[in-house]
């Protein structure tokens, strides 16, 4: 869903693909969840998952369908029906769309 408000650094591209997130909760327990990506830009993505993740939590993200693998910070998390929409900002790397040669 492209955002034309001018508030975003990069334009978002709608992309739906399986995504996996791994993080440590407040108690230090490793957590794992699968979901699906909603959209992506060079600096981050939104994903739909089945449980909330606290803001500013660092996660390891894997979305092989989009060529995404690395770390990200949770910037937002909002309930939408029975799911949660998390906004993730990539940490120290940028996403580049796959080309036909990849």
N, C-alpha and C positions, 0 to 999 in steps of 0.2 A: 504494500500500500504506500505509494509515494506520498511524501509529506511536502506540500508546497508552501508551508507557513514561513519558511526562511529560518526557522529555529534550528534545524538540523545541519550538521557539518557536511554530511553526504546524503544523497538521495537513497531511499530504501527501495529494494527490489523484492517483490513478493516471491517467496520460495518456500515450498512445503516439502520437507524431507525429515526422515527420522533423526532424532538428536538424543545424545546421552550426556548427562551431567553427573559429575562426581564432586563431592565437597565434604568438608567436616562440619558437623553441627556444633552448637555451643558447648557440648560436653566432650568434643573431640572425636566423636563417633563418625566413621566414614559412612557417607550416604551416597546413594546411587538412584537415579531416576531416568526413565526414558520418556520422551515426548516428541513433539514435532516443531520444526521451525515454522515461523509465520512470514518473516521478512528478514532481510539482511542488507547491511551496507558495509563499506570498507572498515568501519570502526566498531561494528557491533551487530547484534541480531535480537529479534524477539522470538520467544519460544513459548509454546503451550505445554504445561506439565501438570501433574496430578497433585502436587503439594507445594506449599509456600516455601521460599528460601529467603532468609533475612537479607535485607539490603546490605551492601558492602561486603558480602561473602564472596570469597574467591572460589571459582569452580574450574574444573577441567572439563572442556567441552569437546565432543566428538560428533561431527556431522559429515560422514564420509561422502554422502550424496552431493554435498556442496563443497567438498574439499576443505572442511574446517576441522582443525585439531589444534588445541592450545589452551591457554588460560584466559579467563574473563572475570570481570567483576559484576555482581548483580547491582544494577542501578535502580531498578524498580521491580515491584512484584504486586500484582493486583488480581483479586478474585474475579473470574468471569464464569458465572454459572458454577459448575462443579469443578472447574479447572482454574489454574493460575497462569497469568501471562507475565513472564519475566523478561525484563529488558537487560541485556548483557552487553557490556563494553569490553572489547578485546583488550588484553593486557600486553602491550609491547609488540604487537604485530597487526597487520592489516589483511583483510580478506580480499582476494582477487578472484573474479569470476573465472571458472574453467573455460578454456578455449577448446576448439575442436581438436587441436593438436595434443591437448593434455590427456 
